[in-house]
Amino acid sequence: MSMSVRKAVFPAAGMGTRFLPATKVMPKEMLPVVDKPIIQYGVEEAIASGCDEIIIVTGRGKVLMEDHFDISFELEHSLAQRNKQNLLKTAQQVARMAHVSTVRQKEPLGLGHAVLMAKRLVGDEPFGVILPDDIVDSPDYPCLKQLIDVFDEKQASVIATQIVEGKAISAYGVLDAKPVPGFNGCLYEITNMVEKPKFEDAPSDLAIIGRYVLTPRIFEMIETITPGAGGELQLTDALKKLLQYEKVYGFVFQGKRHDAGDKLGFLKATVEIALQREDLGPAFKEYLLSLDIEKASRGPV
């Protein structure tokens, strides 16, 4: 019997230290890119991909994420009384976009451990994983949906990958894989994975990014792998073990990935997404073109 994907897991328990002091009390996932928090882009992608259950793995101090996807009676009542219908519609859409559940990761024990925390809510079925830091701009064909379509055909785990050239590959998990015929060079059968290799040791230019579709057997693999540095359970290690039992594929997705977990990536995502907005793009473009970049970079005199 073929399995279908209807749940998406969001590991979001990290402390977001790269964005201090902004993240001292504000979850990194709630930082706004234009006018939506980072995590909402991923949730909207999951919904557009056919997932109707969202599972957010949270940590201490992350209650704002739960509140964001909940109904705010006071806000909606106030907007209705003031006849702010457009804003009321926006607030209601966020609260009603999907069924959102949360589970706590009480200790920061790695991405694999975060995924494991969702085991009871996922159950014995395949599921998507979206790392909120990665915003993938692919509105016509969402990145997770691309992976789900491959899963529907192969009934095996699929990892999103992108080509990273040069020494930058050392910042990623890297696939050792062979192309699968009939997919225009976009689908690879994985034989191994290497975490952040030296440039000269990288087995390919295929880097792992934050989108996965996984079979439920991954939970068993996470439970049996050996913790690494700091006692952390790494998802890559669990996937490597999964290769002993099942096929795992890498898919070169269509779309542009923004690393919103990095300050520069966050700024680039904000600029590019703002430029695409019909209500902001033209005026923002005019403003950017008017800037004296050299003068602006020196700051006020």
N, C-alpha and C positions, 0 to 999 in steps of 0.2 A: 504494500500500500504506500503510495507516495505521500510525502509530508509537505505541509505548507507553512509558511512563516507568517505569524500574526503578532508576535511580541518583539519589542525592541528594548534592549538594556542600555542604560546610560551610566557608565562609571563616573561619578562626580563627587567623590569624597576627598579629593586632594585639597591641600591647603592654599594653593595658588600663590606661593611665596614670590614668584617672579614678578607679581604685580603689586607687591607691598609698596606703599602703605594702603593702597586702595582696597586690598583684600583682607585687611586686618579684621573687619567685621562683615564685609560684603563677599559672598561667594564669588569666586572668579567666573563661574558659569553665568552669573547674573550681571556681569558687566555689559553695558549696552553697545552693540554695533549699530550705529545710527539710533534707532528707537526700539530695538528688540534685544533682549538678553541673548548672550551667546547660545545658551542651551535651547532656546526656542527655535533657532534655525534647524537644529538637529531633530527636534520633535516634529516640526512641520515636514521635514524630509521623511521621517519614519511614517507619518500619516499618509503622505502622498505616495509612499511605497506600498501601502496596503496594510500596515500594522495598526491594530486597533487597541493594543495594550502597551502602555509605556511604563517601564520599570526603571526608576532612578535610584542608583546606589549612592546614598548620601553619607555624610559624616557629621561630626559635631559642628554646630554653627551654620548648618545648611538649610535651616527651616524656611528661609526666604524662597527657595526653589519650590518647596511644597506650596507655600502661600501663593506664589505666582500662578500656578496652574489650578488654584482653587477659586471658588466663587467669592467675590468680595461684595457682600450685600450692601455695606455702607457706601462704597464707591458707586455701585450701580444705581442705588437709590438716589444718591446725590446727582449723578449725571442725568437720570431720568427727570428729576424735579427741575433741573436747569435746562431741560430740552436739548442736551448735548447728545443727539442721537448717534452721530458718527462715532464719537468716543465711547458711548455706551455699547455700540455694536462691537467695537474693537475689544473692550474689556470682556464682554460675554463670549466672544469667539475664543479667547485665550483659555478661559475657564472651562469651555465645553468642547474643546478640540479633540480630546481623547480621554480614555480612562487611564489615570495616572496613579501608580502605586509607588511607594518608596520602601527601601530597606536600608538599614544602617550597616556600614562597615566601621566597626568600632575601633579598629587599628589600621594604620596605613601599611598594609602588608602586600602591596603590589597589585598590578592590574589583574593578574589571574585570580587573586583572592577576591578582588572587587566583583568580578564576574561570578565567582562561586557563591557570593552572598545572594545572588538572584535565583539560585537553584530551585528553591521551593516555589517561587512565583512563576518560574518558567515551566517547571514540570518536565515531562518526557516528550518534548517537542523541539524542533529547531527554532532558532531565534536570531535576531539581528543584534549587533553591538555597534553603538555609535559613540565615539569619543567626542564629547562636546567641543573640545578645542579645535577640531578640524571642521571648518565650515566649507562645504563643497557646493560651489555655484554650478548647478546643473538643473535648472528649473523644468526643462522639457522632459527630462528623463533622470529622475533622482538617482543619486549614486547607490543608495541602498537597494532601490528597485532593480538596478542593473545587476547587482549581486544576487538578488532573489530570483531573477529570471534565469541566471546560470544555475542556481540551486535547484530550481524547478526541473531543469533538464537533467542535471547530474546527480541530484539527491546526495550531495556531499558538501562539506564546508568550503566556503569561498572567502578569500581575503582580498580586499581592495589594494591595488598596487599602482604605483606611478613610476615612470622612468626618471631617475635622478642621475645626471651625468657628473663626472668629475669627483673631486674629493668630498663633496657634500654628502655622498652616499654613506659616509662613515657616521652620520648622525641618525641613521635609520636601522631598523631590522631589514635584512636583505634576503631575497629568495634565491635559492638554487632550484631551478625549474626548467622544464622542457615544454616547448609550445605544443598546444593541442590543435590538430588540423581542423580546418573549417571555421575558425573564429577570427580570421583576419589578423592573426598575431596578437590578439588581445587576451587569450586564455592560455594559462600555463598550468601544467600538473607539477606540483611542488614535490621535490625530493628532499629538501633540507632548508633550514633557515639559519641565518647567522645574525646575531644581535650586534649592531654597531661595529662592523669589521673595519680594519684599516683599509684604505683605498686599494692597496695592492692585493689584499686578501679577499676583497668582495667577490662573491661568486657570480654576480650579475649587476645590472643597473636597475633592477626591479626592487623598489623600496616599498615597505609595508606602510600603509596609512590607516587612519582610524575608522575603518568600516569593515565589519565582518558579518558573515552569516555562518552560524555554527550548529552542528548537530548536538543533541543533548549529551552525547558521549564525552564531550569536552569536560563536563563536570567531574567525571571519573578520572580523567587525566590530571586535572588540577589537584584533585585530592591525593594523587599518588606521586606527584613530582617532588623532588627535593628542593626545599627553599634555597634561594640564592643569597646574595649579599643583603644584610639587614633583615634576614628572615623572610624576604619577600618571595611570593609565588608569582612567577612571570608567565603571562599568557603565551608567549613565544615558546617557552619550554613545554607547556602543555600541548601546544599544537604540534611540536616536533614529535612528542610521544604519540599523538593521535595518528601521525603518519604510519605508525606500525600496524594500525588496525583499519584505517580508512583512507581513501584518497582525499587530498586537500588541494584546492585550486587557488591560483592567483589570477585576478582579473584586472586588466588595465582599463580603468573606468574613463568615461567621458565626462569632462567638466573641469573646473578650476578649483583647486584646493587652497584654502587660506588657513595658515597656522595661527589661529587667534589666541593660542596659549603663549605666543611670543609677542613681545611689545611691538616690534616692527611689523610682524605679520598682522597683529591686531589693527595697527594704523592703516596698513595697506587694505585690509578687508573693509574697514570703515569707509575709506575713500572710494574704493571700487564699487561697493554696494550702494553708497550714496549717489554716485554718478549714474547708476542704473535706474534710480527712482524717478518716476515721471514728475512727482511733486517737488523734488529737490535737485535732480540732475542738472537741468539747464542753468539754473542760477549758481549752483555750486561749481560747475565747469567754468562759467564766466569768471567767478571769483578766483579759481585756481590759475586761470590764464592771466589774470591781472596781477598776480603776485610777482614781485621782484624777489626771486628765490634767494639770490645771494644776500640781499639786504635782510630778508626775513630770517635767514639762517643765522645771521649775526645778532639778532634780537634787538631790543630797543637801545638807542644810543644814550 
